[in-house]
Amino acid sequence: MLPEDNNTQQRPPFSAAELELRQTVWPALLANRSRSRCSAGRFDGALSDALLLLEKRPGWSKGHYRAAQALDGLERWVLWLQRGSEPHKTLP
């Protein structure tokens, strides 16, 4: 068991570089992991990654494409079409 940290100082705010990484690199990593999971037949995980990606960048077409790929693998593509223009907000 690790000793407790008694340091009461808060972490410094994120630097501009860290914020940029979170906004640009993280969504790309999620998109790539979603694609990899689809290729491996792990469609539930691919859908989770795609939906998280769409929360971070709702207008990014690659996120919608990755979600559609995962739903196709899960044979739930009709659900995607029925949900309208923002399915990531209404999927279970």
C-alpha positions in Angstrom: 0.0 0.0 0.0 1.3 3.4 -0.9 1.7 6.1 1.8 -0.8 8.9 1.7 0.3 12.2 0.2 0.0 14.8 2.8 0.9 17.6 0.3 -2.1 20.0 0.3 -0.9 22.0 -2.7 -3.1 21.8 -5.7 -1.7 20.8 -9.1 -0.8 23.8 -11.3 -3.2 24.5 -14.2 -2.5 22.8 -17.5 -0.1 24.6 -19.8 -1.2 25.7 -23.2 0.7 22.7 -24.7 -1.1 20.3 -22.5 -4.5 21.8 -23.4 -3.7 21.6 -27.1 -2.8 17.9 -26.7 -6.0 17.2 -25.0 -8.0 19.0 -27.7 -6.2 17.6 -30.8 -4.2 14.5 -30.0 -6.7 12.8 -27.7 -9.6 12.7 -30.2 -7.2 11.3 -32.9 -6.1 8.6 -30.5 -9.7 7.7 -29.7 -10.6 7.5 -33.4 -7.6 5.3 -34.1 -8.4 3.0 -31.1 -12.0 2.8 -32.3 -10.8 1.7 -35.7 -8.4 -0.9 -34.2 -11.2 -2.3 -32.0 -13.5 -2.6 -35.0 -10.7 -4.5 -36.9 -10.4 -6.8 -33.9 -14.1 -7.4 -33.7 -14.4 -5.6 -30.4 -17.4 -3.5 -31.5 -18.7 -2.5 -28.1 -15.3 -1.0 -27.2 -15.1 0.7 -30.6 -18.6 2.2 -30.1 -17.6 3.5 -26.6 -14.5 5.2 -28.0 -16.5 6.7 -30.9 -19.1 8.1 -28.5 -16.5 9.6 -26.2 -14.8 11.1 -29.3 -18.2 12.6 -30.3 -18.6 14.2 -26.9 -15.2 15.9 -27.3 -15.7 16.9 -30.9 -19.4 16.5 -31.9 -19.0 18.0 -35.4 -16.0 15.8 -36.4 -17.1 13.5 -39.3 -14.5 10.9 -38.4 -16.2 10.4 -35.1 -19.5 9.8 -36.7 -17.9 7.5 -39.2 -16.2 5.4 -36.4 -19.5 5.2 -34.5 -21.3 4.0 -37.7 -18.6 1.4 -38.3 -19.0 0.1 -34.7 -22.8 0.0 -35.0 -22.5 -1.8 -38.3 -20.3 -4.4 -36.6 -22.9 -4.7 -33.9 -25.6 -5.0 -36.6 -27.3 -1.9 -35.1 -26.8 0.4 -38.1 -30.6 0.9 -38.4 -30.5 2.5 -35.0 -27.9 5.0 -36.2 -30.1 6.0 -39.1 -33.2 6.3 -36.9 -31.6 8.6 -34.3 -31.3 11.6 -36.6 -28.5 14.1 -37.0 -27.0 13.8 -33.4 -27.3 10.1 -32.5 -24.4 10.2 -30.1 -26.7 12.2 -27.7 -29.4 9.6 -27.7 -27.7 6.2 -27.9 -28.2 4.0 -24.9 
